[in-house]
Amino acid sequence: MTWGLFALFFLALGGFSLDGLMNQLNNLTTRYVIATPPRVASFKTVFAVAHVILSAGLIVLRRGRIMPPARTQGDPRHG
């Protein structure tokens, strides 16, 4: 789901068109290929932090589906 959010982000940057999406990805790829090693390391750090934040947000939002509520041990009125 986090990869889908990244794709949605680039799709939104491209004006929700396939041509715009491809232009944004081309721009990212071109800049990544010509970047110096410190800039590549910085990009990887930013990407990793964004991925962790998106993952944590999705886990929090979907916690009910990931971990269903625990079942109780019998009827609470009867102990």
C-alpha positions in Angstrom: 0.0 0.0 0.0 2.9 2.4 0.7 4.2 1.9 -2.9 0.7 2.7 -4.1 0.8 6.0 -2.1 4.1 6.9 -3.7 2.6 6.2 -7.1 -0.4 8.3 -6.2 1.9 11.1 -5.1 3.7 11.1 -8.5 0.4 10.8 -10.3 -0.9 13.9 -8.5 2.3 15.8 -9.3 1.7 14.9 -13.0 -1.8 16.3 -12.9 -3.5 12.9 -12.7 -2.5 12.0 -16.3 -0.2 9.2 -17.5 1.9 11.7 -19.5 2.4 13.8 -16.4 3.3 10.8 -14.3 5.9 9.6 -16.8 7.4 13.1 -17.0 7.7 13.3 -13.2 9.3 9.8 -13.0 11.7 10.8 -15.9 12.7 13.9 -14.0 13.3 11.9 -10.8 15.3 9.3 -12.6 17.4 11.8 -14.5 18.3 13.7 -11.4 19.1 10.5 -9.5 21.4 9.2 -12.1 23.5 12.4 -12.3 23.6 13.0 -8.5 26.7 12.8 -6.5 27.1 10.1 -3.9 26.2 12.4 -1.0 23.0 13.5 -2.7 22.1 9.9 -3.5 22.6 9.0 0.2 20.4 12.0 1.1 17.7 10.8 -1.3 17.8 7.3 0.1 17.4 8.7 3.7 14.5 10.9 2.7 12.9 8.0 0.9 13.4 5.6 3.8 11.9 8.1 6.3 8.9 8.8 4.1 8.4 5.0 3.7 8.5 4.5 7.5 6.1 7.4 8.1 3.6 6.1 5.5 3.9 2.6 6.8 3.3 3.7 10.4 0.3 5.8 9.3 -1.2 2.9 7.4 -0.7 0.5 10.3 -2.4 3.0 12.6 -5.3 3.5 10.2 -5.8 -0.2 9.5 -5.0 -1.5 13.0 -8.6 -2.9 13.3 -8.1 -5.1 10.2 -4.6 -6.1 11.1 -5.3 -7.1 14.7 -9.0 -7.8 15.3 -10.3 -7.2 18.8 -9.5 -9.9 21.3 -12.3 -12.3 22.2 -13.4 -12.3 25.8 -13.4 -15.4 28.0 -17.1 -16.1 28.4 -19.8 -13.8 29.6 -18.7 -10.9 31.8 -21.9 -11.3 34.0 -20.9 -14.8 35.0 -17.2 -14.2 35.8 
